[in-house]
Amino acid sequence: MPIYLKKEEVESTVHKAILSKRSMGLVPTMGSLHHGHLSLIEKANKENDIVWVSIFINPTQFNDPNDLSRYPKNLEKDYGLIKNICEKIKIFSPNEKEIYGKTPTLQKYDFKKIDVELEGKHRKNHFNGVATIVSKLLTLIKPNKVYFGEKDYQQTQIIKKLICLENINVNMIICPTVREKNGLALSSRNNFLSNIDRGNSSIIYKSLNLLKSNFINSNLKSLRKNIINDINKKKNFKVEYLEIANAETLQIDEKINPKKQYRAFICVRVNEVRLIDNILLN
């Protein structure tokens, strides 16, 4: 089995690694691993002497108790997938008490409004919760590199801000989104979709590419409206948001500045499953 360590053992192992000047990479996850996670772990394994994978379903980033309670869990399967990559990978899968003590509490940060746009509008304090757990993991494990996927682009920008705010000495590696054959971005939540809904979810990535293809020469307001209508025509599908935002600030600019980069961000509810995705437009 991969090496699983308790918090005290983690601290000791990290101390020894630092003394021996061995490079360390961290892949933070909430478990229920899929090929997107595995691609991050594989990259970390190639680039570091020691790889840590954290598996922790973080309660402070959930604003919906039902979403927290039904989040998929399968530690035994996760351990097996990690073992197939490398048996020397170290796993930190703590309980709530190891991380938060008696009561889970989140730290409040000033993220200059990037935490209140897009996902932040629909998930209050979500990114404060994300930053709280990532800060704890970076402080504990002290990796040289930490790995995140581009599917959660807004989250990557939050972590960049966190690293600056707390002056953490770590190199953040952002890896491309891994997709199913039909273009659907891989997510642990995809397992909650029926086969029909999973197939129909190809419309999400197709819609983002349609925006990308017509970004420069189209009436974006009209195009966006038509895309939303087309997705909403699908049975069980409802667009929660579709926005074009400045890739750096995540602000919705009234006029497109061709000298700046923009991304399209989308969230679609399929029954009760929230599917998010994004794409660089220019």
C-alpha positions, -999 to +999 in steps of 0.1 A: +000+000+000+011+036-004+025+052+028-003+067+049+008+089+078-009+106+107-003+143+113+025+139+138+043+115+114+038+140+086+056+166+106+085+143+113+088+131+077+086+167+064+114+178+088+136+149+076+129+157+039+138+194+044+171+185+062+180+161+034+171+187+008+147+164-010+121+182-032+084+177-023+052+180-043+017+182-029-016+173-046-045+184-024-077+164-031-111+156-015-108+120-027-130+101-050-101+102-074-105+103-112-081+106-141-079+144-136-065+139-101-042+111-113-027+133-140-017+158-113-002+130-091+017+116-121+032+150-129+041+156-093+057+122-092+079+131-122+090+164-108+097+157-071+117+134-049+087+130-025+050+132-034+022+139-010-015+134-018-039+148+008-074+133+009-098+154+030-134+164+024-132+199+038-164+209+056-156+247+056-159+250+018-194+236+016-223+260+019-249+232+014-249+205+041-266+181+017-238+185-008-212+178+020-231+147+032-234+132-003-199+140-015-186+106-028-161+087-007-140+056-015-107+057+003-098+021-005-103+027-042-083+059-040-054+042-022-053+016-050-052+042-077-023+060-060-005+027-055-007+020-092+013+052-099+039+047-072+040+028-039+063+054-024+037+082-026+027+095+008-010+099+017-023+122+043-060+114+049-068+132+082-100+134+102-116+167+110-101+169+145-065+165+131-072+195+109-095+218+128-095+206+164-129+205+181-148+228+157-142+234+120-137+271+115-127+291+084-103+319+080-115+351+063-093+365+036-092+397+014-091+383-021-099+417-038-133+405-049-122+375-070-139+353-044-173+369-048-176+365-086-188+334-105-188+305-080-185+329-051-219+344-060-235+310-056-214+295-028-210+319+001-176+317+018-166+287-004-132+302-013-125+312+023-130+275+031-108+264+003-080+288+013-083+278+049-076+241+042-049+248+016-031+271+039-031+244+066-018+218+042+009+241+028+020+250+063+021+214+075+037+198+044+059+227+032+060+214-004+082+230-031+054+226-056+016+223-053-006+210-081-041+221-092-063+216-122-074+243-146-110+231-145-112+250-112-096+281-126-112+305-101-098+284-073-063+285-088-065+323-088-076+322-051-047+300-042-023+324-060-036+352-039-033+331-008+003+323-015+011+360-018-010+370+012+007+345+035+041+348+018+043+310+013+074+297-004+058+273-029+056+270-067+021+265-079+016+243-109-016+246-129-024+216-151-048+213-181-083+201-176-088+164-183-120+155-201-142+126-209-144+116-246-174+138-251-156+169-237-172+168-202-146+180-177-138+152-152-153+157-118-161+134-089-197+147-092-200+132-127-207+098-110-240+112-099-252+117-135-274+092-153-259+078-186-283+099-206-274+131-187-237+123-189-239+120-226-260+152-230-234+171-209-212+173-240-232+204-248-213+223-220-178+220-236-193+225-271-209+257-259-176+270-245-159+263-279-187+280-297-180+311-276-143+308-283-148+305-320-171+336-322-155+357-294-140+384-316-166+390-343-200+383-327-225+401-305-215+384-273-247+393-254-269+377-281-246+347-285-245+341-247-283+343-245-287+318-274-262+294-258-280+295-225-314+289-242-300+259-261-286+243-229-318+250-210-338+231-237-321+199-226-342+179-202-329+182-166-304+210-176-304+245-162-276+271-166-267+287-133-243+311-149-224+317-182-200+346-180-171+361-199-146+375-174-111+391-174-088+361-169-067+379-143-093+399-122-123+377-129-143+409-133-170+411-160-158+439-183-185+459-201-163+463-231-138+437-244-102+450-244-083+430-271-051+435-252-064+415-222-071+379-218-106+366-212-122+333-202-157+319-204-170+304-172-200+282-170-220+263-144-249+240-153-272+222-129-281+187-142-308+177-118-291+185-086-255+180-099-235+212-105-211+210-134-185+238-139-161+244-167-141+272-183-121+280-214-095+306-225-111+327-252-083+348-267 
